[in-house]
Amino acid sequence: MKLQNWKQKAYFFPILGCIEYIILISLAMIFYPGGTPTNPNTQGYSFWENWISDLSMTVSHSGKDNMASRLLVLIAQTFWGVSLIYFFFAFRSLFTEDKVEKNLSTIGSVLGVIAAICLIGIVFTPSDILGGPHIIFVYVGYIAIFYLGIIYSIVLFKSERLPMQYAIIFLIWTIVFIHSLSMGIVGQKIGRFSTVICFAYLGYGALKLEKS
């Protein structure tokens, strides 16, 4: 695929980030040594009992070295976070014809950049040794995602730049993400993976528009 300008690259990166994130996080789960927050004796990674953040700890809940899993998550989430920063710088430029859209998209993109930085910060502050900063990144990131979901839902429904299907998908994601916040460990995974897929899809739509 030939990408002719920086905006096309910015829209393509979340698509690539989605693929590498799912692959590397899945591998990290395979390499996780074992242990959950409530039971250090379990073997391997439990989808139902382990947080995604457990994968980035220096030592697993079982007390074993977690270097392989941590390295995979570090690569996955850093690349995805950087791709989102790049994406949000470009995405706001689609909404400049209307003052309200321009202002809202600017606010939404600032929140998106904050959320992306927090995603990177989460993996660079392992919960087992830097619990305080880790929690701060988690809460700030989730709050930023919560509000950018609401703001960009308004922008996408108001704007005519992208087909309505993208606004609908984004709104569905926003509702799913908000609901997932109250669902604990499983909800975290639903929120995280739906976010990855949603922004890959949004990047695909923006890329098609930019290339047309």
N, C-alpha and C positions, 0 to 999 in steps of 0.2 A: 504493500500500500504506500503510495507516494503522498507525503504530507508536505504541502507547499509553503506553509507559514506557521508561525508560533501558535496561533489560535487552533489550527487543526491538530497540532501536536498536543496542545493542552486538553483538547476534547478527547483525543485518542488515549491519553495516559490513564484516565480512570477505567477505561475498558481493559487495558493491559493490567492495571492494578488489581482489578477484580479477579482476573484469571490467576495472577501470581499469588494473591492473598489467599484464595480458596485452596490452591495447591499447597502452599507452604504451611498454612495453618493446619491443614489435614495431616501433613507430614509431622508437624510439631506434636500433634495429638498422638501420633503413632510412637514417637520417640520419648514422650513424657514417661518418666520412670514409675510413677504411681503415687498414690496418696491423695486424699481429699481433705478439705478443711475440717471435716468431722471424723474421718477415719484414715489414719496414716498407713494402714496395712493393706489398702486396696492395690490391685495390680493395674498398671497402665492408666490411661485417661478415661474418666467417666463423663460422657456427654451430659448426664443428668445431675452430677454432683460436683464437677470441677468448673470453676470460672475460667474464662479465656485468659485472664490475668495470671492464672496458675502456671500457664505455659511459659511466661516470661520471668518466673522466679529463678534465682541463682541456685537454690536448693529446693527440690520438690517437697511436698508434704510428707513423703515417706522418709525424708532425710538424705536422699540420694542426689548426686550432682545432676543438674538440669541443663548443662551447657548446650547440648544439641538442640533441644526444644527451644531454649531461650534464643539461640542464634537464629533459628528459622523464623521465630515470631518477630525478632528485631528487624530482620530483612523485610519480612512481609509487611509489617505495619509502617515501617519508615518509608518504604517505596510508595505504599498506598497514601500515606499522609502527604508526602511531597507531591504526588500526582493530583491530590485534591486542592492543594494550595495553588498549583499551576492552573487547574481547572477553574477555580473561583475567580482568579484574576481575569481570565478570558470571558467567563460566562456572563458577568455583569455587563459587558460591552454589547450584548444582544438587546438590552433593554434601555435604550437611550432616547427614544422618540417621545416618550411621555414622561413628564417630570416626576409623577408619583412612582411610576415603574422604575425610573432611574434611581430615585432616592431609596426605594425599598430594596432594589437589587444590590445597591451599594452596601446597605446595612446587612442584607442577607449574606453577601460575599465576605464581609468582614467577620461575621459570625462563623462562616464556613472555614475561613483561614484559622480562626481561633480554635475551632473544633479539630482541624487537621493537626495543628501544633500540639494540641492536647493528646491526640491519638499517638503521636510520636513520643511525647513526654511520658505517657503511660508505660511504654516498654523500656524507656531509659531510667525508670524509677521502679525497680522490682519491688513488689509488695512485701517481700520477706525481709528486705533490708532498708527500704525507703518508703515505708508505709504511709507516712504523712503526705509527702509530695505526690505519691501515687494516687491517693484518694482525692487530692485537690485537682489533679489533672482529670480524673474520672468525672467528678462533679461539674467542673467548669466545661468540659467537653460535652457532657450530656445536656447541660443547660443551653449551650450554644447550638447544638443540633436541634434541640426542641424548638427554639425560636426561629432558626433559619428554615425549618420545615414549615412553620406557619407562614412566615414572610414570603418564601418563594412559592408556596402554594397560591397565595394571593397574586403574585406577579405572573405566574404561569397561566392562571385562569384569566387574568386581565389582558395579557399580551396576546398578539396574534402571530408572533414570530415563529413559534413552534406549534405543531398540530395539537389539538385538544387532548389527544391520548396521553401526551407527556404530562400535562397538568393533572389528569385523572390518576395516572400511575403515581405521580409524586404525592398527591393528596392521600392516596391509599397507603403509601409508605409512611407518610407523616402520622396517620392514625395508628398504623401497626406499631411504629416506633414508640409513640406515646403510651400505647397500651402495654408494650413490652417492658416498660420501666417498672411495672408493678408485678412482673412475673418471675422475678428471681433469676436463678442460673439459666434456666431454659429461655426465659425472656431476653436475657442478655444476648444469647446466640441468635435468637430470632431478630432482635434489633440490629445486631452487628451485620449479619449476613444479608438481611434485607436492605440495609444501607449500602453495602458494597454493590449489590446488584442494581439497586435503584440509580445510583450515580453512574454506573457503567452504562445503563440504558439512557440516562439523560445525556451523557457524553456522546453516545451514538447519535442521538437526535441532533445535538448541536453540531457534531461533525458533518452530518449530512447537509445541514443548513449552510454551514460554512463553505462546503465544497460545491454547493449548487450555484 
